[in-house]
Amino acid sequence: MRTMSPLPLFLLLLWDLLDLALAYLTVSIEPLPPVVVGDAVTLKCNFKTDGKMREIVWYRVTDGGTIKQKIFTFDAMFSTNFSHMENYRKREDLVYQSTVRLPEVRISDNGPYECHVGIYDRATREKVVLASSNIFLNVMAPPTSISVIAADTPAPFSRYQAQNFTLVCVVSGGKPAPLVYFKRDGEPIEATPLPEPPAATRNWAPRNLLHRDLDDTKVPQSLAEGEMGGGPPNTAEPPRGLTAERGPTAEAIPETVVSREFPRWVHVAEPIYYFRHTHVPISDGTVEARATLTWTLNPQIDNEALFSCEVKHPALSMPMQSEVTLVAPKGPKIIMTPVRARVGDTVRILVQGFQNEVFPEPLFTWTRVGSRLLDGSAEHAGKELVLERVPAELNGSMYRCTAQNPLGSTDTHTRLIVFENPNIPRGTEDSNGSITSHRNFRLVLALTLTVILELT
């Protein structure tokens, strides 16, 4: 009968002793799906051991894993737990020895977490056996704001050639980056991706990539209003073809007439859209997304068209939306103060608004018909024209305000009526509206006589 070698028996006994000295310990954390800002989150650390518990410590890992910041500690020796985050004392709670709850999660809570469990070594109480597990808490934030603006506004109206137009949708506060898309009149727009903006916006030629029927509902309406005559285009100057439109401000404006300018070209090509999407990280961990939609503007069919920008995001139960209606300026409301301008007064002529909402923002230009403005300039930009110390010579002068955006242009003419000022005798004001004193007149007369006497 063969006997067992003493060496394997010795190794077997040594293994049993080591097994008694080293306790069994495993640690795991239940996985979590992405959570939304404001939700309650529970971080649960599971462990199995046959040893005696020493402590359980939760860490938040930052700076790519180089820094581990303690959040909570459970001390099994004294059966106590405490927080290492003074600012978080009211936010976090140790539900159980190994479970941490965040009542209202924040964007700043996004990142990896670790759970470390320690038990006493069986051989000596001075040593602690450690095991750990980690989890990544993915915190999402819904977008906080969305808006649609026009690029390069205010922009002029082109009467003789087509021009490109760009809508910009700005979405802020989202994490991760949202999905942004455009709609026209409630229908999604198929657009060609444009990774980089064109080098020369006016020179790049769009390709025919999208078939879209023209909106015939707007053409008869334009014809009915006389905006697109069937005959040759009207190229006369606006003052010669003015049509009087007296609004509710007729009492404040002695004479006001309005005319509209329409394109001299007819754009029959189908609209081709180009889309570009970018996002910029924000310091709080969210992103700002910008989506641009560019196409060749067609005032005949794009005027009064409804464009909307919609956002889909995993933290939103339904899409976010912002919309604008492209509208050319029409029916501007102009007020003049004071209502009865007298010689020497400061007159303000202001565009108060329009009969409807106008988008994009109009560009305003003031001119004086047949002459320069009071300050000698040819034109003035802005919604308000200020005439300081008006002289009597301006009585009956006509002023033109041109309001235009890429969809159209409208001219409003208003006549200035200047009344006599009882505080200023007639004939004592100069061309600038200032009073000439009799003393200065006598001085000039004396100098003139002196010169005549010297010459004789």
Phi, psi and omega per residue, in radians:
M1 nan 2.275 -3.098
R2 -1.462 2.413 3.123
T3 -1.712 2.640 -3.139
M4 -1.325 2.413 3.117
S5 -1.112 2.462 -3.103
P6 -1.202 -0.378 -3.082
L7 -1.183 -0.872 3.111
P8 -1.063 -0.609 3.114
L9 -1.146 -0.639 3.127
F10 -1.162 -0.756 3.131
L11 -1.124 -0.633 3.117
L12 -1.139 -0.726 3.108
L13 -1.162 -0.662 3.119
L14 -1.135 -0.692 3.118
W15 -1.100 -0.697 3.106
D16 -1.119 -0.669 3.118
L17 -1.156 -0.720 3.113
L18 -1.148 -0.618 3.126
D19 -1.160 -0.588 3.084
L20 -1.270 -0.584 -3.095
A21 -1.345 -0.698 -3.103
L22 -1.677 2.083 -3.127
A23 -1.397 2.833 -3.141
Y24 -1.564 2.275 -3.106
L25 -2.615 2.159 3.021
T26 -2.312 2.533 -3.103
V27 -2.288 2.407 3.082
S28 -2.604 2.675 3.122
I29 -2.116 2.335 3.139
E30 -1.162 2.302 -3.127
P31 -1.165 2.671 -3.128
L32 -2.183 2.414 3.009
P33 -1.297 2.918 3.069
P34 -1.001 2.462 -3.125
V35 -2.020 2.814 -3.108
V36 -1.839 2.540 3.110
V37 -0.901 2.307 -3.131
G38 1.702 -0.287 3.122
D39 -1.286 2.771 3.014
A40 -1.561 2.313 -3.076
V41 -2.163 2.389 3.094
T42 -2.052 2.121 3.073
L43 -1.738 1.948 -3.043
K44 -1.945 2.149 -3.139
C45 -1.832 2.040 3.120
N46 -1.752 2.417 3.100
F47 -2.533 2.660 3.069
K48 -2.248 2.325 -3.129
T49 -2.771 2.720 3.012
D50 -1.995 0.206 3.123
G51 -1.747 -3.050 -3.115
K52 -1.670 2.259 -3.071
M53 -1.180 2.449 3.044
R54 -1.947 -0.964 3.140
E55 -2.828 2.822 3.021
I56 -2.268 2.198 -3.081
V57 -2.212 2.298 3.038
W58 -1.768 2.344 3.119
Y59 -2.122 2.574 2.905
R60 -1.896 2.202 -3.043
V61 -1.685 2.259 -3.137
T62 -2.280 3.008 3.100
D63 0.932 0.830 3.059
G64 1.182 0.417 3.110
G65 1.656 0.002 -3.111
T66 -1.442 -0.396 -3.116
I67 -2.138 2.275 3.073
K68 -2.062 2.057 -3.071
Q69 -1.877 2.155 -3.140
K70 -1.171 2.401 3.080
I71 -1.873 -0.988 -3.126
F72 -2.436 2.612 3.089
T73 -2.334 2.329 2.993
F74 -1.907 2.076 -3.132
D75 -1.736 1.868 -3.079
A76 -1.222 -0.448 -3.106
M77 -1.115 -0.706 -3.116
F78 -1.914 0.036 -3.142
S79 0.949 0.810 3.129
T80 -2.244 2.752 3.056
N81 -2.372 2.625 -3.122
F82 -2.672 2.740 -3.123
S83 -1.701 2.538 3.066
H84 -1.734 -0.005 -3.087
M85 -1.991 1.730 -3.098
E86 -1.078 -0.701 -3.127
N87 -1.230 -0.299 -3.072
Y88 -1.813 0.122 -3.017
R89 -1.026 -0.641 -3.116
K90 -1.524 -0.143 -3.088
R91 -1.698 -0.606 -3.042
E92 -1.941 2.633 -3.111
D93 -2.549 2.480 3.096
L94 -1.595 1.728 -3.081
V95 -1.170 -0.769 3.113
Y96 -2.378 3.137 -3.115
Q97 -0.940 -0.617 -3.042
S98 -2.116 0.228 -3.063
T99 -2.114 2.230 3.121
V100 -2.009 2.396 -3.132
R101 -2.093 2.288 3.044
L102 -1.849 1.864 -3.065
P103 -1.076 -0.724 -3.134
E104 -2.357 1.725 -3.066
V105 -1.241 2.552 3.140
R106 -2.071 2.923 3.070
I107 -1.053 -0.642 -3.125
S108 -1.151 -0.265 3.110
D109 -1.417 -0.118 -3.129
N110 -1.128 2.363 3.091
G111 2.470 -3.089 -3.121
P112 -1.441 2.626 3.084
Y113 -2.320 2.643 3.124
E114 -2.286 2.504 3.049
C115 -2.026 2.117 -3.134
H116 -1.949 2.244 3.127
V117 -2.067 2.315 3.125
G118 -2.145 2.392 3.068
I119 -2.222 2.787 3.135
Y120 -1.305 2.496 3.022
D121 -1.240 2.421 -3.103
R122 -1.218 -0.510 -3.087
A123 -1.316 -0.686 -3.117
T124 -2.566 2.421 -3.120
R125 -1.332 -0.130 -3.129
E126 -1.401 -0.292 -3.133
K127 -1.819 2.591 3.136
V128 -2.202 2.284 3.088
V129 -1.596 2.253 -3.083
L130 -2.014 2.561 2.986
A131 -2.544 2.656 -3.062
S132 -2.558 2.898 3.044
S133 -2.594 2.799 -3.085
N134 -2.342 2.840 3.124
I135 -2.636 2.628 3.091
F136 -1.887 2.129 3.118
L137 -1.617 1.943 -3.124
N138 -1.694 1.899 -3.111
V139 -1.767 2.161 3.103
M140 -1.784 2.635 3.090
A141 -2.298 2.251 3.100
P142 -1.259 2.693 3.062
P143 -1.021 2.494 -3.114
T144 -1.700 -0.407 -3.118
S145 -2.637 2.662 3.094
I146 -2.580 2.405 -3.139
S147 -2.651 2.672 3.098
V148 -2.060 2.192 3.125
I149 -2.244 2.891 3.074
A150 -1.743 2.369 3.105
A151 -1.291 2.552 3.069
D152 0.990 0.936 3.075
T153 -1.944 2.639 -0.124
P154 -1.290 2.596 -3.080
A155 -2.200 2.599 -3.119
P156 -1.347 2.939 3.110
F157 -1.715 2.336 3.127
S158 -1.720 2.034 -3.086
R159 -1.427 -0.412 -2.934
Y160 -2.058 -0.096 3.133
Q161 -2.637 2.683 3.104
A162 -1.251 2.668 3.126
Q163 -2.452 2.668 3.134
N164 -1.379 2.623 -3.115
F165 -2.370 2.508 -3.078
T166 -2.302 2.226 2.971
L167 -1.730 2.443 -3.138
V168 -2.103 2.201 3.071
C169 -1.859 2.122 -3.094
V170 -1.938 2.124 -3.139
V171 -2.135 2.166 -3.070
S172 -2.122 2.660 2.978
G173 1.544 0.139 -3.093
G174 -1.634 2.659 3.005
K175 -2.689 2.061 0.008
P176 -1.306 -3.017 -3.126
A177 -1.061 2.331 -3.101
P178 -1.367 2.897 3.023
L179 -1.627 2.103 -3.054
V180 -2.024 2.383 3.097
Y181 -2.620 2.806 -3.098
F182 -1.914 2.693 3.024
K183 -2.302 2.625 3.024
R184 -2.136 2.134 -3.099
D185 0.890 0.684 3.066
G186 1.480 -0.059 -3.125
E187 -1.890 2.350 3.118
P188 -1.016 2.475 -3.137
I189 -1.683 2.192 3.016
E190 -1.464 2.123 -3.053
A191 -2.265 2.662 3.085
T192 -1.505 2.196 3.129
P193 -1.040 2.416 3.134
L194 -2.213 1.608 -3.045
P195 -1.123 -0.613 -3.134
E196 -2.191 2.504 3.110
P197 -1.140 2.561 -3.134
P198 -1.088 2.494 -3.113
A199 -1.081 -0.771 3.091
A200 -2.220 1.830 -2.999
T201 -1.026 -0.618 -3.079
R202 -1.441 -0.171 -3.054
N203 -1.797 -0.386 -3.088
W204 -1.326 2.433 -3.048
A205 -1.802 2.095 3.107
P206 -1.211 2.583 3.105
R207 -1.694 2.661 -3.115
N208 -1.378 1.589 -3.069
L209 -1.921 -0.232 -3.035
L210 -2.311 2.258 3.061
H211 -1.624 2.113 3.132
R212 -2.426 2.208 3.141
D213 -1.203 2.470 3.088
L214 -1.159 2.573 3.135
D215 -1.432 1.625 -3.075
D216 -1.249 -0.244 -3.089
T217 -1.219 -0.410 -3.112
K218 -1.543 -0.437 -3.090
V219 -1.169 -0.858 3.109
P220 -1.046 -0.632 3.125
Q221 -1.090 -0.732 3.116
S222 -1.137 -0.695 3.135
L223 -1.142 -0.652 -3.129
A224 -1.158 -0.572 -3.134
E225 -1.475 -0.065 -3.141
G226 1.372 0.350 -3.087
E227 -1.437 -0.428 -3.126
M228 -2.283 1.440 -3.079
G229 -1.119 2.655 3.139
G230 -1.347 -0.311 -3.129
G231 -1.516 -2.870 3.129
P232 -1.142 2.666 -3.106
P233 -1.124 2.570 3.139
N234 -1.476 1.959 -3.109
T235 -1.878 0.196 -3.130
A236 -1.232 2.757 3.098
E237 -1.162 2.551 -3.090
P238 -0.952 -0.710 -3.087
P239 -1.091 -0.434 -3.093
R240 -1.392 -0.351 -3.088
G241 -2.130 0.662 -3.086
L242 -1.369 2.539 3.050
T243 -2.116 2.226 -3.053
A244 -1.268 2.285 3.056
E245 -2.340 1.767 -3.118
R246 -1.600 2.166 -3.132
G247 -1.758 -2.922 -3.127
P248 -1.188 -0.225 -3.128
T249 -1.674 0.367 -3.079
A250 -1.104 -0.533 -3.127
E251 -1.163 -0.601 -3.092
A252 -1.461 -0.325 -3.087
I253 -2.066 1.979 -3.105
P254 -0.979 -0.709 3.138
E255 -2.651 2.130 -3.126
T256 -2.387 2.236 3.100
V257 -2.293 2.611 -3.052
V258 -2.224 2.408 3.017
S259 -2.358 2.687 -3.113
R260 -2.092 2.584 -3.133
E261 -1.972 2.348 -3.123
F262 -2.185 2.776 -3.054
P263 -1.075 2.522 3.110
R264 -1.528 0.026 -3.130
W265 -2.113 2.791 3.077
V266 -2.093 2.034 -3.092
H267 -1.684 1.887 -3.050
V268 -1.780 -0.093 -3.126
A269 -1.230 2.624 3.118
E270 -1.301 2.505 -3.080
P271 -1.182 2.339 3.071
I272 -2.028 2.174 -3.052
Y273 -1.831 2.519 3.079
Y274 -2.166 2.366 -3.010
F275 -2.149 2.415 3.083
R276 -2.427 2.374 -3.082
H277 -2.271 2.229 3.089
T278 -2.378 2.771 3.047
H279 -2.523 2.533 -3.084
V280 -2.103 2.211 3.105
P281 -1.147 2.475 3.081
I282 -1.861 2.723 -3.050
S283 -1.075 -0.452 -3.123
D284 -1.449 0.086 3.115
G285 1.712 -0.171 3.095
T286 -1.584 -3.085 3.133
V287 -2.294 2.728 2.963
E288 -1.916 2.034 -3.126
A289 -1.713 2.405 3.075
R290 -2.228 2.183 3.096
A291 -2.093 2.312 -3.138
T292 -2.051 2.464 3.087
L293 -2.161 2.071 -3.066
T294 -2.123 2.385 3.069
W295 -2.746 2.947 3.080
T296 -1.412 2.046 -3.033
L297 -1.205 2.402 3.085
N298 -2.202 1.689 -3.076
P299 -1.015 -0.453 -3.120
Q300 -1.124 -0.642 -3.092
I301 -1.990 -0.327 -3.113
D302 -1.511 -0.345 3.092
N303 -1.148 2.232 -3.090
E304 1.259 0.311 3.046
A305 -1.461 2.434 -3.112
L306 -1.674 2.081 3.075
F307 -1.983 2.359 3.127
S308 -2.269 2.577 3.041
C309 -1.955 2.220 -3.118
E310 -2.103 2.616 -3.065
V311 -2.246 2.250 2.993
K312 -1.911 2.385 -3.087
H313 -2.634 2.454 -3.114
P314 -1.084 -0.357 3.122
A315 -1.548 -0.014 3.132
L316 -1.850 2.393 3.091
S317 -1.359 -0.448 3.087
M318 -2.547 2.722 -3.058
P319 -1.074 2.583 2.999
M320 -1.559 2.620 -3.040
Q321 -2.575 2.546 2.975
S322 -2.460 2.417 -3.050
E323 -2.383 2.683 3.082
V324 -2.430 2.671 3.050
T325 -2.000 2.163 3.121
L326 -1.275 2.133 -3.088
V327 -2.458 2.334 3.053
A328 -1.383 2.666 3.102
P329 -1.056 2.407 -3.121
K330 -2.688 2.358 3.065
G331 1.051 0.978 3.132
P332 -1.149 2.511 3.105
K333 -1.796 2.058 -3.070
I334 -2.041 2.340 3.076
I335 -2.090 2.611 3.128
M336 -2.206 2.278 3.095
T337 -2.235 2.418 -0.083
P338 -1.239 2.869 -3.114
V339 -1.118 -0.754 3.071
R340 -1.913 1.682 -3.117
A341 -1.348 2.321 3.099
R342 -1.985 2.852 3.130
V343 -1.012 2.281 -3.138
G344 1.616 -0.187 3.122
D345 -1.300 2.779 2.971
T346 -1.697 2.043 -3.055
V347 -1.773 2.337 3.081
R348 -2.060 2.169 3.076
I349 -1.957 2.077 -2.971
L350 -2.228 2.389 2.982
V351 -1.430 1.896 -3.072
Q352 -1.459 -0.479 -3.130
G353 2.917 -2.900 -3.141
F354 -2.260 2.960 3.115
Q355 -1.167 -0.405 3.128
N356 -2.488 3.040 3.090
E357 -1.211 2.386 -3.111
V358 -2.032 2.246 3.080
F359 -2.527 2.300 0.040
P360 -1.286 3.044 -3.132
E361 -1.008 2.299 -3.101
P362 -1.301 2.802 3.019
L363 -1.849 2.203 -3.051
F364 -1.885 2.347 3.096
T365 -2.392 2.282 3.136
W366 -1.898 2.393 3.034
T367 -2.455 2.818 3.045
R368 -1.860 2.229 -3.068
V369 -1.201 2.134 3.060
G370 1.423 0.026 -3.119
S371 -2.856 3.121 3.102
R372 -1.535 2.919 3.105
L373 -1.243 2.990 -3.061
L374 -1.054 -0.587 -3.138
D375 -1.473 0.078 3.112
G376 1.607 -0.135 -3.124
S377 -1.419 2.740 -3.125
A378 -1.361 -0.579 -3.130
E379 -2.684 2.900 3.141
H380 -2.392 2.330 -3.130
A381 -1.741 2.485 3.120
G382 2.254 2.968 -3.101
K383 -1.389 -0.236 -3.048
E384 -2.246 2.420 3.042
L385 -2.027 2.202 -3.110
V386 -1.953 2.190 3.081
L387 -1.991 1.915 -3.072
E388 -1.584 2.349 3.075
R389 0.865 1.118 -3.058
V390 -1.123 2.334 3.069
P391 -1.525 2.945 3.141
A392 -1.151 -0.438 -3.121
E393 -1.111 -0.350 -3.137
L394 -1.432 -0.049 3.130
N395 -1.071 2.195 -3.126
G396 1.509 -0.020 3.140
S397 -1.228 2.543 -3.093
M398 -1.875 2.365 3.129
Y399 -2.108 2.426 -3.105
R400 -1.950 2.247 3.008
C401 -1.952 2.072 3.114
T402 -1.787 2.061 3.065
A403 -1.935 2.164 -3.075
Q404 -2.528 2.566 2.934
N405 -2.389 3.088 -3.051
P406 -1.015 -0.244 -3.097
L407 -1.633 -0.338 -3.103
G408 3.044 3.047 -3.098
S409 -2.422 2.527 3.100
T410 -2.406 2.425 3.110
D411 -1.924 2.302 3.065
T412 -2.081 2.150 3.126
H413 -1.869 2.310 3.098
T414 -2.301 2.459 -3.095
R415 -1.783 2.371 3.125
L416 -1.651 2.162 3.066
I417 -1.892 2.116 -3.112
V418 -1.907 2.163 -3.142
F419 -1.688 2.814 3.112
E420 -1.172 2.615 3.109
N421 -1.906 1.993 -3.100
P422 -1.081 -0.367 3.129
N423 -1.397 -0.180 -3.140
I424 -2.147 1.903 3.123
P425 -1.042 2.570 -3.116
R426 -1.103 2.407 3.099
G427 1.523 -0.026 3.141
T428 -1.725 -0.024 3.115
E429 -1.749 2.549 3.099
D430 -1.592 -2.999 -3.090
S431 -1.157 -0.320 3.128
N432 -1.680 0.060 3.112
G433 1.546 0.042 -3.127
S434 -1.617 2.726 -3.059
I435 -1.521 2.365 3.087
T436 -1.738 2.153 -3.079
S437 -1.357 2.654 3.099
H438 -1.145 -0.501 3.123
R439 -1.111 -0.748 3.106
N440 -1.134 -0.649 3.132
F441 -1.112 -0.782 3.122
R442 -1.120 -0.617 3.115
L443 -1.142 -0.731 3.121
V444 -1.139 -0.714 3.126
L445 -1.098 -0.731 3.133
A446 -1.120 -0.725 3.129
L447 -1.138 -0.637 -3.139
T448 -1.164 -0.762 3.103
L449 -1.094 -0.654 3.122
T450 -1.102 -0.736 3.133
V451 -1.129 -0.716 3.139
I452 -1.123 -0.740 3.131
L453 -1.128 -0.691 3.116
E454 -1.131 -0.654 -3.131
L455 -1.220 -0.525 3.136
T456 -1.461 nan nan
